[in-house]
Each structure stands twice: as C-alpha cells, then as structure tokens.
Amino acid sequence: MDLFFRIIKFGLTGLLGMAIDFGATWLFKEKIKVNKYVANAIGFTLAVTNNYLINRVWTFQSTNTNWGTEFSKFIIVSLIGLALNTFIIYLFHQRKNGTNFYLAKFIAIGIVFVWNFIANQMFTFR
C-alpha cells in the first residue's frame, strides 16, 4: 500500500509542478516580456526545483545528507524525461499518421510519469 500512496504523492507533486511551470512561463513571457524560450526555461527550472524539494521531503522522505548530488540526479532524470516527452510527441504526432498533438502529449505525459517515478525511486532517492 505504501507504493500506491507514494505514486499518488508523486502525481500530486507533478501537478503542482506543472502549475508552477505554466504559471511562471506565462508570468515571465506575458507580463515581464521575457523571451518565450527564456520564460519557458525559467518555468521549467522553478518546477523542477519545487518538485525535487517536495518529493525529497514528502514523497520519498529522503534523509540523504548529500542533497547536491541527489538534486543533480533529480535534474538528470527530469531532463531525460523532457527529452523522452519530446520524442514521444514527435513519434506520435509527426510519424504515426498525424495523431492529434494533444493526444500525443497526453500519451507522452503518461509514459514519462512512469519513467520519472521509477527512475527517481531507483536512482535519485534509493
């Protein structure tokens, strides 16, 4: 049962991270008038940092004192997840008879969620 609740916590943390990513990107792009790619990088960075902190304390309850290494591992897992997400969208939207972009993104989110959870459980917070 512990694994089930850990997955739920990871998912809730991810939803909060998504809200932070979109919110910060919108704020920096639309209100502060930062370049859209810089705004996107800021949103992604804030979301990853938030997700690391919450997952460290709440989801995985890490007691690792070497948080710098742990955070670096989390960033690596997140960047691989971002690349995987982009590849899956490309594969389904561009290559598989033009699957609707948002359906492709939905499929990618599901696959990357599984990747991120397993990689963080086995690599980042083991």
LOSEMI-850228 format. One record per atom (N, C-alpha, C): chain; x, z, y. Coordinates in nm, 4 decimals. Atoms other than C-alpha are relative to their C-alpha. Example, Ala and Ser with C-alpha at 12.3 -4.5 7.8 and 13.67 -1.06 7.14 Angstrom:
REM residues 2
<rec kevex="A" east="0.0890" up="0.0000" north="-0.1190"/>
<rec kevex="A" east="1.2300" up="0.7800" north="-0.4500"/>
<rec kevex="A" east="0.0900" up="0.0000" north="0.1200"/>
<rec kevex="A" east="-0.0820" up="-0.0060" north="-0.1190"/>
<rec kevex="A" east="1.3670" up="0.7140" north="-0.1060"/>
<rec kevex="A" east="-0.0770" up="0.0730" north="0.1090"/>
This chain:
REM residues 126
<rec kevex="A" east="0.0827" up="0.0000" north="-0.1198"/>
<rec kevex="A" east="0.0000" up="0.0000" north="0.0000"/>
<rec kevex="A" east="0.0866" up="0.0000" north="0.1256"/>
<rec kevex="A" east="-0.0900" up="-0.0038" north="-0.1152"/>
<rec kevex="A" east="0.2959" up="0.0620" north="0.2330"/>
<rec kevex="A" east="0.0358" up="-0.1402" north="0.0481"/>
<rec kevex="A" east="-0.0340" up="0.1376" north="-0.0354"/>
<rec kevex="A" east="0.3879" up="-0.3078" north="0.2227"/>
<rec kevex="A" east="-0.1144" up="-0.0650" north="0.0775"/>
<rec kevex="A" east="0.1164" up="0.0560" north="-0.0682"/>
<rec kevex="A" east="0.0336" up="-0.4055" north="0.3254"/>
<rec kevex="A" east="-0.0032" up="0.0438" north="0.1466"/>
<rec kevex="A" east="0.0032" up="-0.0503" north="-0.1374"/>
<rec kevex="A" east="0.0438" up="-0.1817" north="0.6342"/>
<rec kevex="A" east="0.1201" up="-0.0488" north="0.0812"/>
<rec kevex="A" east="-0.1180" up="0.0526" north="-0.0687"/>
<rec kevex="A" east="0.3942" up="-0.2990" north="0.7192"/>
<rec kevex="A" east="-0.0254" up="-0.1442" north="0.0449"/>
<rec kevex="A" east="0.0341" up="0.1379" north="-0.0363"/>
<rec kevex="A" east="0.2706" up="-0.6600" north="0.7151"/>
<rec kevex="A" east="-0.0988" up="-0.0014" north="0.1169"/>
<rec kevex="A" east="0.0975" up="-0.0095" north="-0.1096"/>
<rec kevex="A" east="-0.0245" up="-0.5643" north="0.9389"/>
<rec kevex="A" east="0.0703" up="0.0381" north="0.1299"/>
<rec kevex="A" east="-0.0747" up="-0.0411" north="-0.1197"/>
<rec kevex="A" east="0.2084" up="-0.3860" north="1.1832"/>
<rec kevex="A" east="0.0853" up="-0.1147" north="0.0527"/>
<rec kevex="A" east="-0.0837" up="0.1132" north="-0.0391"/>
<rec kevex="A" east="0.4419" up="-0.6861" north="1.1851"/>
<rec kevex="A" east="-0.0857" up="-0.1065" north="0.0688"/>
<rec kevex="A" east="0.0909" up="0.0980" north="-0.0587"/>
<rec kevex="A" east="0.1475" up="-0.9161" north="1.2585"/>
<rec kevex="A" east="-0.0493" up="0.0418" north="0.1376"/>
<rec kevex="A" east="0.0464" up="-0.0506" north="-0.1304"/>
<rec kevex="A" east="0.0147" up="-0.6972" north="1.5413"/>
<rec kevex="A" east="0.1121" up="-0.0065" north="0.1038"/>
<rec kevex="A" east="-0.1156" up="0.0093" north="-0.0899"/>
<rec kevex="A" east="0.3627" up="-0.6798" north="1.6916"/>
<rec kevex="A" east="0.0221" up="-0.1451" north="0.0418"/>
<rec kevex="A" east="-0.0143" up="0.1416" north="-0.0303"/>
<rec kevex="A" east="0.3847" up="-1.0578" north="1.6700"/>
<rec kevex="A" east="-0.1039" up="-0.0492" north="0.0993"/>
<rec kevex="A" east="0.1046" up="0.0381" north="-0.0958"/>
<rec kevex="A" east="0.0527" up="-1.0967" north="1.8522"/>
<rec kevex="A" east="0.0334" up="0.0496" north="0.1403"/>
<rec kevex="A" east="-0.0411" up="-0.0524" north="-0.1297"/>
<rec kevex="A" east="0.1761" up="-0.8719" north="2.1315"/>
<rec kevex="A" east="0.1155" up="-0.0822" north="0.0561"/>
<rec kevex="A" east="-0.1117" up="0.0827" north="-0.0425"/>
<rec kevex="A" east="0.4989" up="-1.0710" north="2.1449"/>
<rec kevex="A" east="-0.0456" up="-0.1358" north="0.0506"/>
<rec kevex="A" east="0.0527" up="0.1283" north="-0.0433"/>
<rec kevex="A" east="0.3011" up="-1.3934" north="2.1715"/>
<rec kevex="A" east="-0.0638" up="0.0125" north="0.1387"/>
<rec kevex="A" east="0.0618" up="-0.0224" north="-0.1312"/>
<rec kevex="A" east="0.1031" up="-1.2496" north="2.4647"/>
<rec kevex="A" east="0.1072" up="0.0169" north="0.1080"/>
<rec kevex="A" east="-0.1099" up="-0.0182" north="-0.0954"/>
<rec kevex="A" east="0.4258" up="-1.1428" north="2.6354"/>
<rec kevex="A" east="0.0680" up="-0.1336" north="0.0279"/>
<rec kevex="A" east="-0.0642" up="0.1313" north="-0.0149"/>
<rec kevex="A" east="0.5831" up="-1.4847" north="2.5727"/>
<rec kevex="A" east="-0.0831" up="-0.0902" north="0.0914"/>
<rec kevex="A" east="0.0857" up="0.0866" north="-0.0804"/>
<rec kevex="A" east="0.2871" up="-1.6781" north="2.7125"/>
<rec kevex="A" east="-0.0167" up="0.0547" north="0.1420"/>
<rec kevex="A" east="0.0202" up="-0.0612" north="-0.1321"/>
<rec kevex="A" east="0.2303" up="-1.4310" north="2.9978"/>
<rec kevex="A" east="0.1209" up="-0.0139" north="0.0902"/>
<rec kevex="A" east="-0.1227" up="0.0095" north="-0.0800"/>
<rec kevex="A" east="0.5900" up="-1.4256" north="3.1146"/>
<rec kevex="A" east="0.0308" up="-0.1454" north="0.0344"/>
<rec kevex="A" east="-0.0235" up="0.1419" north="-0.0265"/>
<rec kevex="A" east="0.6248" up="-1.8018" north="3.0793"/>
<rec kevex="A" east="-0.0918" up="-0.0481" north="0.1121"/>
<rec kevex="A" east="0.0963" up="0.0388" north="-0.1046"/>
<rec kevex="A" east="0.3095" up="-1.8537" north="3.2886"/>
<rec kevex="A" east="0.0404" up="0.0587" north="0.1354"/>
<rec kevex="A" east="-0.0371" up="-0.0663" north="-0.1247"/>
<rec kevex="A" east="0.4202" up="-1.5996" north="3.5495"/>
<rec kevex="A" east="0.1202" up="-0.0679" north="0.0654"/>
<rec kevex="A" east="-0.1223" up="0.0584" north="-0.0565"/>
<rec kevex="A" east="0.7669" up="-1.7480" north="3.5949"/>
<rec kevex="A" east="-0.0183" up="-0.1473" north="0.0367"/>
<rec kevex="A" east="0.0197" up="0.1423" north="-0.0286"/>
<rec kevex="A" east="0.6527" up="-2.1126" north="3.5800"/>
<rec kevex="A" east="-0.0993" up="-0.0210" north="0.1144"/>
<rec kevex="A" east="0.1081" up="0.0287" north="-0.0936"/>
<rec kevex="A" east="0.3303" up="-2.0982" north="3.7808"/>
<rec kevex="A" east="0.0080" up="0.0792" north="0.1304"/>
<rec kevex="A" east="0.0027" up="-0.0853" north="-0.1192"/>
<rec kevex="A" east="0.3771" up="-1.8099" north="4.0233"/>
<rec kevex="A" east="0.1355" up="0.0105" north="0.0687"/>
<rec kevex="A" east="-0.1339" up="-0.0149" north="-0.0583"/>
<rec kevex="A" east="0.7526" up="-1.7730" north="4.0705"/>
<rec kevex="A" east="0.0660" up="-0.1379" north="0.0172"/>
<rec kevex="A" east="-0.0443" up="0.1402" north="-0.0130"/>
<rec kevex="A" east="0.8043" up="-2.1527" north="4.0374"/>
<rec kevex="A" east="0.1400" up="-0.0252" north="-0.0566"/>
<rec kevex="A" east="-0.1254" up="0.0230" north="0.0723"/>
<rec kevex="A" east="1.0995" up="-2.1358" north="3.7963"/>
<rec kevex="A" east="-0.0199" up="-0.1247" north="-0.0862"/>
<rec kevex="A" east="0.0033" up="0.1151" north="0.0895"/>
<rec kevex="A" east="1.1816" up="-2.4492" north="3.5950"/>
<rec kevex="A" east="-0.0705" up="0.0373" north="-0.1302"/>
<rec kevex="A" east="0.0823" up="-0.0327" north="0.1173"/>
<rec kevex="A" east="0.9432" up="-2.4684" north="3.2961"/>
<rec kevex="A" east="0.0821" up="0.0359" north="-0.1239"/>
<rec kevex="A" east="-0.0819" up="-0.0313" north="0.1169"/>
<rec kevex="A" east="1.2236" up="-2.4609" north="3.0387"/>
<rec kevex="A" east="0.0697" up="0.1350" north="0.0164"/>
<rec kevex="A" east="-0.0569" up="-0.1329" north="-0.0289"/>
<rec kevex="A" east="1.3893" up="-2.1615" north="3.2056"/>
<rec kevex="A" east="-0.1089" up="0.1057" north="-0.0175"/>
<rec kevex="A" east="0.1127" up="-0.0929" north="0.0154"/>
<rec kevex="A" east="1.0479" up="-1.9910" north="3.2231"/>
<rec kevex="A" east="-0.0303" up="0.0229" north="-0.1478"/>
<rec kevex="A" east="0.0236" up="-0.0119" north="0.1433"/>
<rec kevex="A" east="0.9979" up="-2.0631" north="2.8530"/>
<rec kevex="A" east="0.1071" up="0.0862" north="-0.0664"/>
<rec kevex="A" east="-0.1099" up="-0.0806" north="0.0558"/>
<rec kevex="A" east="1.3399" up="-1.9153" north="2.7699"/>
<rec kevex="A" east="-0.0165" up="0.1467" north="0.0370"/>
<rec kevex="A" east="0.0230" up="-0.1391" north="-0.0429"/>
<rec kevex="A" east="1.2564" up="-1.6021" north="2.9722"/>
<rec kevex="A" east="-0.1112" up="0.0618" north="-0.0839"/>
<rec kevex="A" east="0.1112" up="-0.0506" north="0.0809"/>
<rec kevex="A" east="0.9241" up="-1.5625" north="2.7903"/>
<rec kevex="A" east="0.0414" up="0.0267" north="-0.1429"/>
<rec kevex="A" east="-0.0471" up="-0.0167" north="0.1374"/>
<rec kevex="A" east="1.0866" up="-1.6110" north="2.4504"/>
<rec kevex="A" east="0.0913" up="0.1217" north="-0.0112"/>
<rec kevex="A" east="-0.0956" up="-0.1118" north="0.0024"/>
<rec kevex="A" east="1.3653" up="-1.3626" north="2.5320"/>
<rec kevex="A" east="-0.0709" up="0.1341" north="0.0132"/>
<rec kevex="A" east="0.0746" up="-0.1250" north="-0.0173"/>
<rec kevex="A" east="1.1251" up="-1.0943" north="2.6541"/>
<rec kevex="A" east="-0.0814" up="0.0330" north="-0.1254"/>
<rec kevex="A" east="0.0801" up="-0.0223" north="0.1205"/>
<rec kevex="A" east="0.9031" up="-1.1402" north="2.3484"/>
<rec kevex="A" east="0.0869" up="0.0451" north="-0.1172"/>
<rec kevex="A" east="-0.0892" up="-0.0370" north="0.1107"/>
<rec kevex="A" east="1.1931" up="-1.1223" north="2.1012"/>
<rec kevex="A" east="0.0518" up="0.1429" north="0.0186"/>
<rec kevex="A" east="-0.0483" up="-0.1360" north="-0.0277"/>
<rec kevex="A" east="1.3300" up="-0.8088" north="2.2699"/>
<rec kevex="A" east="-0.1093" up="0.1022" north="-0.0269"/>
<rec kevex="A" east="0.1137" up="-0.0890" north="0.0245"/>
<rec kevex="A" east="0.9865" up="-0.6445" north="2.2671"/>
<rec kevex="A" east="-0.0262" up="0.0136" north="-0.1502"/>
<rec kevex="A" east="0.0293" up="-0.0032" north="0.1434"/>
<rec kevex="A" east="0.9280" up="-0.7418" north="1.9038"/>
<rec kevex="A" east="0.1064" up="0.0769" north="-0.0774"/>
<rec kevex="A" east="-0.1056" up="-0.0753" north="0.0671"/>
<rec kevex="A" east="1.2647" up="-0.6058" north="1.7982"/>
<rec kevex="A" east="-0.0245" up="0.1506" north="0.0163"/>
<rec kevex="A" east="0.0161" up="-0.1432" north="-0.0261"/>
<rec kevex="A" east="1.2026" up="-0.2678" north="1.9639"/>
<rec kevex="A" east="-0.1181" up="0.0586" north="-0.0759"/>
<rec kevex="A" east="0.1187" up="-0.0520" north="0.0700"/>
<rec kevex="A" east="0.8519" up="-0.2259" north="1.8220"/>
<rec kevex="A" east="0.0192" up="-0.0044" north="-0.1512"/>
<rec kevex="A" east="-0.0215" up="0.0085" north="0.1450"/>
<rec kevex="A" east="0.9461" up="-0.3500" north="1.4753"/>
<rec kevex="A" east="0.1029" up="0.1023" north="-0.0470"/>
<rec kevex="A" east="-0.1017" up="-0.0989" north="0.0358"/>
<rec kevex="A" east="1.2527" up="-0.1248" north="1.4716"/>
<rec kevex="A" east="-0.0614" up="0.1390" north="-0.0148"/>
<rec kevex="A" east="0.0556" up="-0.1355" north="-0.0023"/>
<rec kevex="A" east="1.0542" up="0.1883" north="1.5565"/>
<rec kevex="A" east="-0.1253" up="0.0126" north="-0.0863"/>
<rec kevex="A" east="0.1329" up="-0.0158" north="0.0586"/>
<rec kevex="A" east="0.7019" up="0.1250" north="1.4272"/>
<rec kevex="A" east="-0.0120" up="-0.0648" north="-0.1377"/>
<rec kevex="A" east="0.0241" up="0.0748" north="0.1234"/>
<rec kevex="A" east="0.7029" up="-0.1416" north="1.1551"/>
<rec kevex="A" east="0.0969" up="0.0395" north="-0.1109"/>
<rec kevex="A" east="-0.1011" up="-0.0231" north="0.1031"/>
<rec kevex="A" east="1.0307" up="-0.0814" north="0.9723"/>
<rec kevex="A" east="0.0633" up="0.1387" north="0.0078"/>
<rec kevex="A" east="-0.0499" up="-0.1363" north="-0.0194"/>
<rec kevex="A" east="1.1175" up="0.2676" north="1.1050"/>
<rec kevex="A" east="0.1491" up="0.0107" north="-0.0303"/>
<rec kevex="A" east="-0.1436" up="0.0064" north="0.0226"/>
<rec kevex="A" east="1.4864" up="0.1856" north="1.1183"/>
<rec kevex="A" east="0.0708" up="0.1220" north="0.0587"/>
<rec kevex="A" east="-0.0854" up="-0.1096" north="-0.0490"/>
<rec kevex="A" east="1.7399" up="0.4669" north="1.1513"/>
<rec kevex="A" east="0.1442" up="-0.0466" north="0.0141"/>
<rec kevex="A" east="-0.1324" up="0.0585" north="-0.0138"/>
<rec kevex="A" east="2.0370" up="0.2308" north="1.1747"/>
<rec kevex="A" east="0.0544" up="0.0325" north="0.1393"/>
<rec kevex="A" east="-0.0588" up="-0.0359" north="-0.1294"/>
<rec kevex="A" east="2.2656" up="0.3634" north="1.4496"/>
<rec kevex="A" east="0.0726" up="-0.1167" north="0.0650"/>
<rec kevex="A" east="-0.0662" up="0.1179" north="-0.0536"/>
<rec kevex="A" east="2.4315" up="0.0242" north="1.4915"/>
<rec kevex="A" east="-0.1060" up="-0.1011" north="0.0439"/>
<rec kevex="A" east="0.1125" up="0.0821" north="-0.0444"/>
<rec kevex="A" east="2.1405" up="-0.1251" north="1.6861"/>
<rec kevex="A" east="0.0450" up="-0.1357" north="0.0526"/>
<rec kevex="A" east="-0.0486" up="0.1289" north="-0.0501"/>
<rec kevex="A" east="2.3563" up="-0.4011" north="1.8396"/>
<rec kevex="A" east="0.0064" up="-0.1044" north="-0.1099"/>
<rec kevex="A" east="-0.0058" up="0.0898" north="0.1145"/>
<rec kevex="A" east="2.4227" up="-0.5573" north="1.5001"/>
<rec kevex="A" east="-0.1407" up="-0.0306" north="-0.0508"/>
<rec kevex="A" east="0.1374" up="0.0174" north="0.0465"/>
<rec kevex="A" east="2.0628" up="-0.5039" north="1.3981"/>
<rec kevex="A" east="-0.0767" up="-0.0950" north="0.0916"/>
<rec kevex="A" east="0.0665" up="0.0871" north="-0.0969"/>
<rec kevex="A" east="1.9351" up="-0.6690" north="1.7174"/>
<rec kevex="A" east="0.0523" up="-0.1432" north="-0.0130"/>
<rec kevex="A" east="-0.0570" up="0.1338" north="0.0197"/>
<rec kevex="A" east="2.1739" up="-0.9616" north="1.6620"/>
<rec kevex="A" east="-0.0608" up="-0.0676" north="-0.1227"/>
<rec kevex="A" east="0.0630" up="0.0544" north="0.1200"/>
<rec kevex="A" east="2.0334" up="-1.0086" north="1.3126"/>
<rec kevex="A" east="-0.1441" up="-0.0419" north="0.0296"/>
<rec kevex="A" east="0.1387" up="0.0303" north="-0.0354"/>
<rec kevex="A" east="1.6797" up="-0.9982" north="1.4538"/>
<rec kevex="A" east="-0.0071" up="-0.1299" north="0.0803"/>
<rec kevex="A" east="-0.0037" up="0.1216" north="-0.0809"/>
<rec kevex="A" east="1.7695" up="-1.2673" north="1.7092"/>
<rec kevex="A" east="0.0281" up="-0.1220" north="-0.0889"/>
<rec kevex="A" east="-0.0315" up="0.1112" north="0.0913"/>
<rec kevex="A" east="1.9218" up="-1.4870" north="1.4362"/>
<rec kevex="A" east="-0.1238" up="-0.0394" north="-0.0810"/>
<rec kevex="A" east="0.1217" up="0.0267" north="0.0769"/>
<rec kevex="A" east="1.6072" up="-1.4535" north="1.2230"/>
<rec kevex="A" east="-0.1038" up="-0.0686" north="0.0903"/>
<rec kevex="A" east="0.0976" up="0.0572" north="-0.0933"/>
<rec kevex="A" east="1.3912" up="-1.5317" north="1.5295"/>
<rec kevex="A" east="0.0345" up="-0.1441" north="0.0361"/>
<rec kevex="A" east="-0.0407" up="0.1368" north="-0.0343"/>
<rec kevex="A" east="1.5941" up="-1.8410" north="1.6225"/>
<rec kevex="A" east="-0.0183" up="-0.0956" north="-0.1180"/>
<rec kevex="A" east="0.0263" up="0.0826" north="0.1186"/>
<rec kevex="A" east="1.5774" up="-1.9713" north="1.2658"/>
<rec kevex="A" east="-0.1501" up="-0.0246" north="-0.0116"/>
<rec kevex="A" east="0.1459" up="0.0152" north="0.0015"/>
<rec kevex="A" east="1.2030" up="-1.9090" north="1.2796"/>
<rec kevex="A" east="-0.0477" up="-0.1013" north="0.1028"/>
<rec kevex="A" east="0.0351" up="0.0969" north="-0.1043"/>
<rec kevex="A" east="1.1793" up="-2.1052" north="1.6052"/>
<rec kevex="A" east="0.0347" up="-0.1423" north="-0.0451"/>
<rec kevex="A" east="-0.0402" up="0.1324" north="0.0496"/>
<rec kevex="A" east="1.3709" up="-2.3972" north="1.4518"/>
<rec kevex="A" east="-0.0920" up="-0.0457" north="-0.1128"/>
<rec kevex="A" east="0.0899" up="0.0312" north="0.1109"/>
<rec kevex="A" east="1.1556" up="-2.3832" north="1.1388"/>
<rec kevex="A" east="-0.1381" up="-0.0382" north="0.0534"/>
<rec kevex="A" east="0.1286" up="0.0287" north="-0.0634"/>
<rec kevex="A" east="0.8411" up="-2.3766" north="1.3538"/>
<rec kevex="A" east="-0.0009" up="-0.1420" north="0.0574"/>
<rec kevex="A" east="-0.0104" up="0.1319" north="-0.0620"/>
<rec kevex="A" east="0.9535" up="-2.6842" north="1.5470"/>
<rec kevex="A" east="0.0056" up="-0.1097" north="-0.1065"/>
<rec kevex="A" east="-0.0122" up="0.0984" north="0.1076"/>
<rec kevex="A" east="1.0497" up="-2.8694" north="1.2279"/>
<rec kevex="A" east="-0.1336" up="-0.0213" north="-0.0712"/>
<rec kevex="A" east="0.1284" up="0.0113" north="0.0704"/>
<rec kevex="A" east="0.7164" up="-2.7954" north="1.0588"/>
<rec kevex="A" east="-0.1018" up="-0.0751" north="0.0861"/>
<rec kevex="A" east="0.0905" up="0.0732" north="-0.0896"/>
<rec kevex="A" east="0.5210" up="-2.9137" north="1.3632"/>
<rec kevex="A" east="0.0364" up="-0.1481" north="0.0004"/>
<rec kevex="A" east="-0.0446" up="0.1394" north="0.0035"/>
<rec kevex="A" east="0.7299" up="-3.2307" north="1.3717"/>
<rec kevex="A" east="-0.0412" up="-0.0666" north="-0.1310"/>
<rec kevex="A" east="0.0290" up="0.0555" north="0.1319"/>
<rec kevex="A" east="0.6854" up="-3.2841" north="0.9983"/>
<rec kevex="A" east="-0.1485" up="-0.0329" north="-0.0152"/>
<rec kevex="A" east="0.1436" up="0.0213" north="0.0170"/>
<rec kevex="A" east="0.3066" up="-3.2464" north="1.0038"/>
<rec kevex="A" east="-0.0601" up="-0.0889" north="0.1088"/>
<rec kevex="A" east="0.0616" up="0.0745" north="-0.1104"/>
<rec kevex="A" east="0.2269" up="-3.3910" north="1.3457"/>
<rec kevex="A" east="0.0541" up="-0.1426" north="0.0095"/>
<rec kevex="A" east="-0.0606" up="0.1311" north="-0.0173"/>
<rec kevex="A" east="0.4710" up="-3.6815" north="1.3600"/>
<rec kevex="A" east="0.0052" up="-0.0801" north="-0.1301"/>
<rec kevex="A" east="-0.0301" up="0.0696" north="0.1246"/>
<rec kevex="A" east="0.5295" up="-3.7627" north="0.9948"/>
<rec kevex="A" east="-0.1181" up="-0.0087" north="-0.0970"/>
<rec kevex="A" east="0.1077" up="-0.0045" north="0.0995"/>
<rec kevex="A" east="0.2176" up="-3.6703" north="0.7960"/>
<rec kevex="A" east="-0.1292" up="-0.0578" north="0.0575"/>
<rec kevex="A" east="0.1199" up="0.0693" north="-0.0476"/>
<rec kevex="A" east="-0.0314" up="-3.9245" north="0.9258"/>
<rec kevex="A" east="-0.0590" up="0.0623" north="0.1267"/>
<rec kevex="A" east="0.0454" up="-0.0500" north="-0.1291"/>
<rec kevex="A" east="-0.0527" up="-3.7559" north="1.2651"/>
<rec kevex="A" east="-0.0974" up="0.1155" north="-0.0066"/>
<rec kevex="A" east="0.0816" up="-0.1211" north="0.0027"/>
<rec kevex="A" east="-0.2026" up="-3.4195" north="1.1718"/>
<rec kevex="A" east="-0.0133" up="0.0521" north="0.1425"/>
<rec kevex="A" east="0.0239" up="-0.0557" north="-0.1328"/>
<rec kevex="A" east="-0.3578" up="-3.2651" north="1.4829"/>
<rec kevex="A" east="0.1112" up="0.0985" north="0.0357"/>
<rec kevex="A" east="-0.1116" up="-0.0840" north="-0.0438"/>
<rec kevex="A" east="-0.0844" up="-3.0912" north="1.6850"/>
<rec kevex="A" east="-0.0291" up="0.1484" north="-0.0204"/>
<rec kevex="A" east="0.0311" up="-0.1427" north="0.0100"/>
<rec kevex="A" east="-0.2641" up="-2.7563" north="1.6930"/>
<rec kevex="A" east="-0.0217" up="0.0450" north="-0.1439"/>
<rec kevex="A" east="0.0078" up="-0.0323" north="0.1430"/>
<rec kevex="A" east="-0.3417" up="-2.7671" north="1.3215"/>
<rec kevex="A" east="0.1411" up="0.0117" north="-0.0571"/>
<rec kevex="A" east="-0.1398" up="-0.0067" north="0.0434"/>
<rec kevex="A" east="0.0278" up="-2.8407" north="1.2614"/>
<rec kevex="A" east="0.0651" up="0.1296" north="0.0485"/>
<rec kevex="A" east="-0.0551" up="-0.1242" north="-0.0551"/>
<rec kevex="A" east="0.1187" up="-2.5486" north="1.4886"/>
<rec kevex="A" east="-0.0532" up="0.1212" north="-0.0764"/>
<rec kevex="A" east="0.0606" up="-0.1092" north="0.0764"/>
<rec kevex="A" east="-0.1226" up="-2.3202" north="1.3011"/>
<rec kevex="A" east="0.0673" up="0.0141" north="-0.1366"/>
<rec kevex="A" east="-0.0695" up="-0.0007" north="0.1293"/>
<rec kevex="A" east="0.0372" up="-2.4168" north="0.9682"/>
<rec kevex="A" east="0.1412" up="0.0566" north="0.0178"/>
<rec kevex="A" east="-0.1366" up="-0.0463" north="-0.0274"/>
<rec kevex="A" east="0.3827" up="-2.3592" north="1.1194"/>
<rec kevex="A" east="0.0029" up="0.1507" north="0.0251"/>
<rec kevex="A" east="0.0049" up="-0.1443" north="-0.0293"/>
<rec kevex="A" east="0.2850" up="-2.0152" north="1.2504"/>
<rec kevex="A" east="-0.0137" up="0.0803" north="-0.1294"/>
<rec kevex="A" east="0.0177" up="-0.0705" north="0.1271"/>
<rec kevex="A" east="0.1679" up="-1.9090" north="0.9044"/>
<rec kevex="A" east="0.1265" up="0.0030" north="-0.0837"/>
<rec kevex="A" east="-0.1232" up="0.0079" north="0.0792"/>
<rec kevex="A" east="0.4829" up="-2.0278" north="0.7309"/>
<rec kevex="A" east="0.1112" up="0.0825" north="0.0643"/>
<rec kevex="A" east="-0.1071" up="-0.0721" north="-0.0701"/>
<rec kevex="A" east="0.7151" up="-1.8836" north="0.9956"/>
<rec kevex="A" east="-0.0260" up="0.1508" north="-0.0011"/>
<rec kevex="A" east="0.0326" up="-0.1424" north="0.0117"/>
<rec kevex="A" east="0.5296" up="-1.5491" north="0.9869"/>
<rec kevex="A" east="0.0557" up="0.0553" north="-0.1309"/>
<rec kevex="A" east="-0.0507" up="-0.0440" north="0.1308"/>
<rec kevex="A" east="0.6124" up="-1.5218" north="0.6155"/>
<rec kevex="A" east="0.1528" up="0.0038" north="0.0020"/>
<rec kevex="A" east="-0.1461" up="0.0036" north="-0.0116"/>
<rec kevex="A" east="0.9745" up="-1.6273" north="0.6816"/>
<rec kevex="A" east="0.0514" up="0.1198" north="0.0788"/>
<rec kevex="A" east="-0.0481" up="-0.1072" north="-0.0874"/>
<rec kevex="A" east="1.0184" up="-1.3787" north="0.9672"/>
<rec kevex="A" east="-0.0151" up="0.1371" north="-0.0661"/>
<rec kevex="A" east="0.0207" up="-0.1304" north="0.0631"/>
<rec kevex="A" east="0.8688" up="-1.0892" north="0.7735"/>
<rec kevex="A" east="0.1004" up="0.0234" north="-0.1123"/>
<rec kevex="A" east="-0.0907" up="-0.0172" north="0.1138"/>
<rec kevex="A" east="1.0701" up="-1.1444" north="0.4567"/>
<rec kevex="A" east="0.1445" up="0.0105" north="0.0469"/>
<rec kevex="A" east="-0.1384" up="-0.0038" north="-0.0478"/>
<rec kevex="A" east="1.3946" up="-1.2148" north="0.6447"/>
<rec kevex="A" east="0.0306" up="0.1314" north="0.0710"/>
<rec kevex="A" east="-0.0251" up="-0.1278" north="-0.0672"/>
<rec kevex="A" east="1.3576" up="-0.9076" north="0.8634"/>
<rec kevex="A" east="-0.0015" up="0.1171" north="-0.0969"/>
<rec kevex="A" east="0.0050" up="-0.1080" north="0.1012"/>
<rec kevex="A" east="1.2619" up="-0.6861" north="0.5687"/>
<rec kevex="A" east="0.1276" up="0.0029" north="-0.0839"/>
<rec kevex="A" east="-0.1135" up="0.0056" north="0.0923"/>
<rec kevex="A" east="1.5523" up="-0.8068" north="0.3533"/>
<rec kevex="A" east="0.1359" up="-0.0081" north="0.0693"/>
<rec kevex="A" east="-0.1273" up="0.0229" north="-0.0682"/>
<rec kevex="A" east="1.8196" up="-0.8831" north="0.6161"/>
<rec kevex="A" east="0.0178" up="0.0930" north="0.1199"/>
<rec kevex="A" east="-0.0164" up="-0.0745" north="-0.1249"/>
<rec kevex="A" east="1.7609" up="-0.7158" north="0.9528"/>
<rec kevex="A" east="-0.0147" up="0.1507" north="-0.0198"/>
<rec kevex="A" east="0.0338" up="-0.1434" north="0.0087"/>
<rec kevex="A" east="1.6044" up="-0.3820" north="0.8586"/>
<rec kevex="A" east="0.0129" up="0.0570" north="-0.1403"/>
<rec kevex="A" east="-0.0109" up="-0.0506" north="0.1396"/>
<rec kevex="A" east="1.7138" up="-0.3317" north="0.4958"/>
<rec kevex="A" east="0.0684" up="0.1333" north="-0.0070"/>
